Amino acid sequence: MGIKIQYRHNNLKFRYPFTISKGTKTHQPSLLVELNFNGVKGYGEAPAITYYDVTVEKMITDIERKKAFIEKFSFTHPDRYWHYLHHLFPANPFLVAALDIAAWDIYGKLKKQPLYGLWNTDISAAPLTDYTIGIDSIEKMLGKMEEKPWPVYKIKLGTKEDIAIMEALRKHSDAVFRVDANAGWTVEEALDILPVLQQLDVELVEQPLAKDNWEGMKILYEQSPLPLIADESCAGEADVKKCRGYFHGINIKLTKCSGITPALRMIAEAKQLDMKVMLGCMNESTVGTAAMVHLSPQVDYMDADGPLLLEEDIAEGLHYDFGKIMPTAAPGLGVRIRDEVADLG
């Protein structure tokens, strides 16, 4: 018997409407996949992101179209399976990511080790995760911070009120602040706001400009008093080297780069280029977030608060404690799919 695949379309509700510079959403559609290899089940997840033109329906269509090929592979190691899937679905990195995560879950279970153990890393050395405050009225943003005391906050910006927002939030908290503009600024706006953010003790700024504004990023890179981290400008492996000299670090998102397998290579390359590494979420449930958490001892910054932003989750297996995230010591991802969603297919 080889691999058997099942999947489920989930539509996870946010605790609050989630707003960034690109828009607002109340639910996060995501695809949960289950790979069964000789009775060993592995789970993976890929959220659907509109501005990347990725839908759950498209991922399911691709699965059904090539299901026989997904299942016929002779599984030995996730690396080999990833290369096979990468060529099978060259235009769908999100789907490849879900399948790759599931393959690593299986591999860890076969080896009877949690993934962080497979990579000889110390999970207790992982950085704290931030907690995201989406764009809202200042009053509501303050309310979210008061409701969720946390040591590190990621503040979404990209509005005409950005400085007023940050000044108001800083008055109410001495936590570490990170800013994510989601490509919402012009060069001029960024040059105006970056020194103010430095005065407000902001740690770093993610993706200040449009993803293809390399000329503008060169200007910011040379003048910014704060570290600049690439997000939309760094989707996959080929982008790591491109970002050197334009950003001080990169944000790796497993769904965009197509999984754990390429993420491991991206982390190694970024370190070689003396760039900082963040692992970022795309509002995944505990399944997709657990994959990030196992990688966390290898990076500098963590943005893995997806499950905290959701009103409903599909799995258990992560424990959050004031910024610290601990997976279980169970093999693989260490997650358990909740009974109400366990019947995939």
N, C-alpha and C positions, 0 to 999 in steps of 0.2 A: 504493500500500500504506500502511495506517495502522499502528496499534500492535498488536502481538501479545503476549499474556501467557503466561508459563509460571511454575510455582512448584514449590517443594519443601518438604516438612515435615522439619525437622531436630530432633534431640533431643541437644543438646550436653552432654557430661558435664563436670561440675566436677572440678577437681583435688582439692578437698576438699568434703565436704558443706557447703553454704552456709546458715548460720543467721542469721536476723534475729529481731526480736521477734514477727513474725507466723508463724514456723515454719522448717522445714528442707527443703532440696531437694538432690538429687544430680545432677539434669540440668536443663537449660534448654531447653524446647521453643521452637522459633522457626520462622517462615515466611520463606523466601527467595523473593523474586519477581524475575523477569526481564521487563523490557519491551523489545521489539524494535521500534524505529522506523526503518523503511526500512533495515534492516541494522545500525543502531547500537543496541547492547545496553546497557541500564542496569539496575543491581541495587539492590534495597532489601530491608530486613529489619524484621520486627516480632517481638519475643519475646512469648510468651504468659504472662500474669501472672494467677495464680489469684485473688488478692484484688481484681482488677478484672474478674473474671468474663470473661476473654478467653482463648479457646483457639485453637490452630491450626486445629482442625476447623471452628470457627465462621467463621474468616477464609476458609477454603477454600470453605465453603458459600456465603458471600457473593460470592466471586469467581465461582463457577460460576453462581450465580443471575443475576448481572448482567454476565457476561463480554462479551457483545455490546456493552454500553454502554461498558465499560472500553476496548474495542478500537476503537470507532467514532469516538472523539474526534479532532478534527483538531488535532494537537499543534503548538503554536508556542512556548509558554513555560510553565514549571512553575507559575507563579502561576495562570494560567487553568485549567490541568489540576487543580490543587488545589481551586479553587472548584467545579469540576465534580464531582470525587470527593467532596468534603465534602457536597454535596447528594445524591449517589448513595448514600453510606453514612453518613448522619448519626449512626448509633448505633455506628459501628465506627472510632474514630479510629486504632486500632493498624494496621488494614489500610490506611487512607488514608495513614498515615505511611510504610509500606513502599512504596506506589506513588509517593508524593511524592518520596521519596529516590531511587527509580529514575529518576523524571522529571528530577531535577536532575543525576543521573549522565549521562543522555543529553544534557541541555542543555550541560553542561560539555564533553562530547566533541564536540558539534556546533560549539561555540565554540573548541574546541582549547585549553581552559584548565582547570587545577584549580579547584575551586569557590572556594577562598580567593582565587584570582586574579580570578575573576568579581566578587567583592565588594570588590576593591581592598584586601585586608588582608595583613598581613605575618605569615606563619605562624611566623616565628622569635620573634615577640612573644607567642606563646600562653603561658598559665600552665601550670605543671606539673600533671600529674594525680596524684591521690592513689592509694593502693593500699588496698583494703578488707580489714579484718580482721573476719571474721564472729564472732558470738557462739560461745564455746567455753569450755573450762576455761582458767584463766589460763595454765597450763603450755603448752597447745596454742596459745593466742593468741601467747604469747611465742615459741614455736617458729616460727610463721608469719612473725613479724617478723624473726627471725634468718635464716630461709631467704630472705627477700626484703628486703634492705636497701633502703630507699626514703626519699626526703626528706620525703614527706607521707603520713601514714596516715589513713584514715577508719575509725574504730572504731565498730562496731555495738554499741549498748547497749539497755537495756530489761529489765534483770534486777534481782534483789535484790542482786546483787554488783557493781553498776556502779562504785561508788567504789573498791572493792578492786581491780577490774580496772584502772581507770585509774591508780591509784597504782602498781600492779605494772608496768604497761607503761611508765610515765614513768621509773621507776627504771632501765629498760634501754635507753632511747632518748631522744635530744634532738631527734628529728625533729618536724616540725609535726604536731600532732594535730587532727583534726576528729572530731566526735562525731555519730552519727546514731541517734536514739532510735526512729525509725520509729513515732512516735505512741505510744511505750510508757510514758510517764510521766503521772502526775496533776499538777495545778498545784503541790500541796504537795511532791511528790517533786522536781519541777523546781526549785522555789525553794530546796530543800535542796542539790541537787547542782550547780547552776550556779556558785555561788561557789567550790565545791571545784574544779570544772573550770577556772575562771579561774586559781586558784592553781597548777594543774597545767599552765598555759600552753597551754590548748586554744584553737584559733583561732576556731572557730564551732560552733554546734549546729544540726543539722537536725531539723525536725519533732518538737519535744518532746512535743506533745499530740495528741490525736485531731483528725482533719482538720477537724471541724466545731465544735471547742471555741474559738470566737472570743472568748468572754468570758474564758476562761482565758488565751488568747494575749495579750489586751490587758494583763492583769496582768503576764505575763512580759515583754512588750515594754517595759513601763514600768520594770521592776525588774531585768531581766537585765543582768549585767555583760559578757555576750558577745553577738555578733551571732547572731540567730536566722534560719534560712533555711527557707522554706516548701517542702515537697515534696508530700506528699499533699494539702495545702491549696491547691496551685496546679497543677491539671491542665491547664488550657487558657487561652486568651487572656482570657476573661472573668474569670479569677481574679486576674490581675495587679493590677488596681486594688483588688480586695477585700483583698489582702494588705498594702497600704500602711497603716501605723499598727499593724499586728499582727506583722509580720516585718520584718527589716532587708534581706532579700533573698529571691530565689526560685530554686528549682532547676527548670530546664526539662528535661523528658525528651521527646525527639522522639516516642516512641510515644504518650505520653499526650496531648500537645498536637496530634498528628496531622501531624507532619512538619517539614521544614526551613522551608517557606513560612511557617507561623504562628510558628515559633520566631524567625525574623528580626524579625517584628513585635513579639513579646513582649520580645525583647532591647531593641529601640528604646524600647518603652513603659516598661520597668523603669528604663532609664537616665534617661528623662525624669522619672520619679518619684523619682529619686535612690536607687534600690534596687540592691543588689548582684545579680549574676547568676552562677549556677552552671549548668553543663551536666552532667546526670547520666545514667548508663547504667542499663540494666535487664538487665545480663548479656548484651548482644548480642555477636555475633561481630565480626570485623574489618569486616564490611560495614556494620552499623548504627553501629559505633563510628567508622568513618571519616567518616560524615556529621557527627558531633559534632566531630571533630578539625578539619574544615574551618571550622567555626563558632568554634573556640576563640579566635582572636585578638580576638573581639568581647566576651569575657566575663571575669569576675574569677576564677572558680574552675572547675577541671575535675575531674570524677569519671568517668574514661573508661578504667577498668582491666578492663572486661569480658573481653577476650581473654586477659588474664593469669590470670584466675580459671578459665578453661576448660582442660580436658585436650585437647579437640579443637576445631579451628576450621574454618571453611569457606572462608576466603579469605586472601590475603596482600596486603600493601600498607601496613602500619603498622610503624614502627620505634620501639620503646620504649628509652629510655636514661636510667635513673635519674630517672624522673618526666617527662622530656621525650618527647613523641610527635611523630614526623614522618611525614606521609604522603609518598607518592612525588610527583614533579612531573608525573605522567601526568594527562591531562585527566579531568574529572569527579571521581568519588570516588578514582580512582587505585588501585582494588583489582582483584585477579585472583582469580576463583573457582577453587578447587583442582580439579584434574582429576577427582577421585573424586566430586565433587558437581556438576560442570559440566553434566552431561546432565539438565537440568530437564524436567519434564513428567510 
